[in-house]
Amino acid sequence: MLHISVLGSTGSVGTQTLDVVSSHPDRFQIVGLVCHTNIADAAEQAVRFRARALGAVGASSPDEVERAVASAAAAAGVENPVEQVFVGPRAADEVARLEADTVLNAITGAAGLTATLAALESGTDVALANKESLIIGGDVVMEAAAGTGARLLPVDSEHSAVWQALRSGRREEVSRLVITASGGPFRGMTQSDLEAVTPAQALKHPTWDMGKVITTNSATLVNKGLEVIEAHLLFDIPYDQISVVVHPQSQVHSMVEYVDGSTIAQVSPPDMKLPIAYALGYEERLSNITTPNRWDEPTQWTFEPVDHEAFPALRLAVRAGRLGGTAPAVYNAANEVLVDAFHAGQISFPGISRGISAALDAHAPQDGKLTAELVLAADREAREFAKRWVAEQASGGGDRA
């Protein structure tokens, strides 16, 4: 029996994780759950999965959470299982420190960094759906894992695919990682076309059902840029040996090319439950997770190069990754502010990439060893820069080049 805590339990990845757990009750037991503000749903989850701890980052007081859990237990006609309640900005960190086999971190954005570190420093493996914490934390996160022997288990479908394909050969036999991208809702558009797209259009992803930030990141290819940095860190592969190709059907989730010319691909329908289950099962394949492809039906897959002129965010991510240090934190933080500005109608869609470029240009690399404090300081400074940049574009009549 593996004991699991889920951070971000009411979001898309969190709820699918609990679906996997519920389908294999003989394998998994929930220890703790964390939500942001969806307290009623998290309380119902805690009661249903008999969680001993519940955290709510956005709760006003422990009483608010305790009342929600009591109400959920009464409605279910069962005894209240929750023994510990945590609220406030460090609620996820506290749950991450509890004794468990795995912490699945599905918190969105840079806010997940301290929870990832809390789990790793406690010697707990982290199933990482919060790619930002690894990307901005970089060496800090990798050193925390190495220091306790805890493992980082990839949950993103692309990194899970690479992880699975790497089992086909030795590290020295790897020639290249090939990360696939759906292309998002604006595939085929020119940079000029993209000036007029709307936030509503950016949220219409052709394949995946995700939140506002991740869906917008997919449209700009920021998400793919973050995945390239993550792949470099997770698998210790140089940036020159990581490629991105557009694959609109989202059936080939990524590939590993070997020195003899062989390419091993991981293929499945687009269903996040598969990489979640693979991470929670520690590379053991659990039964009945997703419906397999129908190989006896006609199908067609296509692959095409990325249009870097229309979608410059991918190359900007590689630039940040090569700079290292706090540069990836600047890239990620500026993007989060700029995505909000786009959805608020303050900048155009291409303005997101222009603002990221400006933030990287303005960033002064840190001196000395990277620490969590330096990362979080760079995150704050990049957010302030991005806010000023947005205000300057508005006062100057817009961000259009």
Rosetta blueprint (number, residue, H / E / L):
1 M L
2 L E
3 H E
4 I E
5 S E
6 V E
7 L E
8 G L
9 S L
10 T L
11 G L
12 S H
13 V H
14 G H
15 T H
16 Q H
17 T H
18 L H
19 D H
20 V H
21 V H
22 S H
23 S H
24 H L
25 P L
26 D L
27 R L
28 F E
29 Q E
30 I E
31 V E
32 G E
33 L E
34 V E
35 C E
36 H L
37 T L
38 N L
39 I H
40 A H
41 D H
42 A H
43 A H
44 E H
45 Q H
46 A H
47 V H
48 R H
49 F L
50 R L
51 A L
52 R L
53 A E
54 L E
55 G E
56 A E
57 V L
58 G L
59 A L
60 S L
61 S L
62 P H
63 D H
64 E H
65 V H
66 E H
67 R H
68 A H
69 V H
70 A H
71 S H
72 A H
73 A H
74 A H
75 A H
76 A H
77 G L
78 V L
79 E L
80 N L
81 P L
82 V L
83 E L
84 Q E
85 V E
86 F E
87 V E
88 G L
89 P L
90 R L
91 A H
92 A H
93 D H
94 E H
95 V H
96 A H
97 R L
98 L L
99 E L
100 A L
101 D L
102 T E
103 V E
104 L E
105 N E
106 A L
107 I L
108 T L
109 G L
110 A H
111 A H
112 G H
113 L H
114 T H
115 A H
116 T H
117 L H
118 A H
119 A H
120 L H
121 E H
122 S L
123 G L
124 T L
125 D E
126 V E
127 A E
128 L E
129 A L
130 N L
131 K H
132 E H
133 S H
134 L H
135 I H
136 I H
137 G H
138 G L
139 D H
140 V H
141 V H
142 M H
143 E H
144 A H
145 A H
146 A H
147 G H
148 T H
149 G L
150 A L
151 R L
152 L E
153 L E
154 P E
155 V L
156 D L
157 S H
158 E H
159 H H
160 S H
161 A H
162 V H
163 W H
164 Q H
165 A H
166 L H
167 R H
168 S H
169 G L
170 R L
171 R H
172 E H
173 E H
174 V E
175 S E
176 R E
177 L E
178 V E
179 I E
180 T E
181 A E
182 S L
183 G L
184 G L
185 P L
186 F L
187 R L
188 G L
189 M L
190 T L
191 Q H
192 S H
193 D H
194 L H
195 E L
196 A L
197 V L
198 T L
199 P H
200 A H
201 Q H
202 A H
203 L L
204 K L
205 H L
206 P L
207 T L
208 W L
209 D L
210 M L
211 G L
212 K H
213 V H
214 I H
215 T H
216 T H
217 N H
218 S H
219 A H
220 T H
221 L L
222 V H
223 N H
224 K H
225 G H
226 L H
227 E H
228 V H
229 I H
230 E H
231 A H
232 H H
233 L H
234 L H
235 F H
236 D L
237 I L
238 P L
239 Y H
240 D H
241 Q H
242 I E
243 S E
244 V E
245 V E
246 V E
247 H L
248 P L
249 Q L
250 S L
251 Q L
252 V E
253 H E
254 S E
255 M E
256 V E
257 E E
258 Y E
259 V L
260 D L
261 G L
262 S L
263 T E
264 I E
265 A E
266 Q E
267 V E
268 S L
269 P L
270 P L
271 D L
272 M L
273 K H
274 L H
275 P H
276 I H
277 A H
278 Y H
279 A H
280 L H
281 G L
282 Y L
283 E L
284 E L
285 R L
286 L L
287 S L
288 N L
289 I L
290 T L
291 T L
292 P L
293 N L
294 R L
295 W L
296 D L
297 E L
298 P L
299 T L
300 Q L
301 W L
302 T L
303 F L
304 E E
305 P L
306 V L
307 D L
308 H L
309 E L
310 A L
311 F L
312 P L
313 A H
314 L H
315 R H
316 L H
317 A H
318 V H
319 R H
320 A H
321 G H
322 R H
323 L H
324 G L
325 G L
326 T L
327 A H
328 P H
329 A H
330 V H
331 Y H
332 N H
333 A H
334 A H
335 N H
336 E H
337 V H
338 L H
339 V H
340 D H
341 A H
342 F H
343 H H
344 A L
345 G L
346 Q L
347 I L
348 S L
349 F H
350 P H
351 G H
352 I H
353 S H
354 R H
355 G H
356 I H
357 S H
358 A H
359 A H
360 L H
361 D H
362 A H
363 H L
364 A L
365 P L
366 Q L
367 D L
368 G L
369 K L
370 L L
371 T L
372 A H
373 E H
374 L H
375 V H
376 L H
377 A H
378 A H
379 D H
380 R H
381 E H
382 A H
383 R H
384 E H
385 F H
386 A H
387 K H
388 R H
389 W H
390 V H
391 A H
392 E H
393 Q H
394 A H
395 S H
396 G L
397 G L
398 G L
399 D L
400 R L
401 A L
